[in-house]
Amino acid sequence: MGERRRFERKAASIRVEIMHPSIGTIIGSTQDISDGGASVQVDSYTIPPVGTKVNVRFIKVVGAINQEPVKMNVMYQQRNTIGLMFA
């Protein structure tokens, strides 16, 4: 199966808050990011299932990159890594 990604990924470690009413807030860190989404490593054992719509805030050292959370879709999960696509 060939590569399906349309956007080039860049390695980046950015702290993220993934929010959903049924699971609360999960803290993680991006492994890579692109114009289409991000791969996020999380420490939580509660990972939203594939297809879940979540709100995500990207955090830098001094405040948030985005004040309002962005809507993203969970595209895959593998152990403690989830793939998120911008909605």
N, C-alpha and C positions, 0 to 999 in steps of 0.2 A: 504494500500500500504506500503510495507516494505522500509526500509532505502536503498537508492541506492548508497550512498557514498562509495568509495573504500578506502579513506584515512581518518585517524583520524584528527579531527579538534582541533586546539588549540586556546583558547581565546588570542587575541592579538590586541593591539591598535597601528596601524602603519599608519602614514599619507600616502595617495596615491594621485597621479595625474592620472586621467583617460583622455586620449586624443583621439579625433576623429575629422576629418576634418569638419564634418557638425555641431558639437556641441561645438567645442573648447575644453577647459580643464575644467574638473570638479574636485574639491578637495573633498576628503572624508577621512574616517578613517576605517580601518578594524575592524570588530567585532570578526572575527575568520579567521584563515588561515590554509591551509593544503597543502600537496604536489600536490593536484589537483586543488586548487583554493582558493578563499577568498569571504567572505561576507563583503560588504563595505557599510557603512552608508554615505550618501551624503546630503549636504544642498541644492543642486541645484534642481530647478524644471524641468530642462531639463535633462531627464534621457534617455540614449539610449535604443531603444527597444530590446527585446529578440532577439537573433541571430546576433546582431551587433558585429563586430570584433573591438576591441579597443586596444590602446597601453597604458600600465600602468607602472608608475614608483613608486616604494616604497621609501619613504623618512624617514630617521631617523633624530635625532636632529642635527647632524653635517653632512649634505650631504645626498646623495642618497645611498640607499642600492644597487640599480642597476643603473649604469650610462645610459645604453641603455634601453629604455622602452621594456617591454616584451609584446608579443601579447596574448590577452585574449579574450574570448567570453562571452557575456552577456547571462547568462542561465536563470535568473529570475529577476523580479523586483516586489517589494512590498512596496508601499508607497515611503519612501526615502531610501530603502535598495535594493542593487542589488547584485546578485550572479555572480561571475566571475570565469570562468574555464580557466586554462592555455591552450593555443592552441598548 
